[in-house]
Amino acid sequence: MAFINHKYRTPFIPAGTKVVIKDVEQGDYDPLKPNSGSEPSVTFMIAEDSAVDYGEKHTLQFHKKYQRGTKFLDVAERTFGTKNFEQLTEGFSDAEKWAIRKGVLVSGMSKEAVVVSYGYPPSHRTPSLSADTWNYWASRMGRFLVTFDSSGKAVLNGHTVHSQFVYAKQD
C-alpha cells in the first residue's frame, strides 16, 4: 500500500481500526533533497481485539516523489493515530459516519470527514488543505478531484465509479 491513497486493489481498513506497528523503516530519505536515499515504510498488523479481520501484515510505503517537502514521520503520525472510531468521528453527521465506515465519500461531507474517510490528498497535487479542490488518486493511473463549496462541504464531480465518491444511502 502507498501513503498516497490508491483505492484500487488495496485492502480497506476502516478509520479507527486498532493496529500493531511491527516495523518502521525510516530509510535515509531527506525531504529537502528530492532524489536522495531509500524510501521509508511502516509494517503493521490489525490488532487481534479489532472488529476487522487480523493476521495479515500490511506495509505502507512512503513514495518520496509524491510527498515532496513532506516528512515521513509526519505522514506516519497522521496515518496512525491514537483515536478510535467514536473519537475520530465526534461531531460528524450520521451520513458522514456511515461514509467513513464504508471508506467512501459522499456529497455534503466536511473537509475533516473527507480526511478521516479517505486520508490526506497527496501533497504533490494538493499542497494545502485550505484549497477548495483536492486531487486524489483512484488508481495508479487514475485521478479525481474532490471540490468543496463555499461552506466547506464536498460536492459531487461525476466521478462515482473510480473515486467511490457516491450518492450513498445509509444501511
Buried (B, 14 or more C-beta within 10 A) or exposed (E): BBBBBBBEEEEEBBBBBBBEEEEBBBBEBEBEEEEEEEBBBBBBBBEEEBEEEBEEEBEBBBBBEBBEEBBBEEBBEEBEEEEEBEEBBEEBBEBBBBBBBBBBBBBBBBBBBBBBBBBBBBBBBBBEEEEEEBBBBBBEEBBBBBEBEEEEBBEBBEBBEBBBBBEBEEE
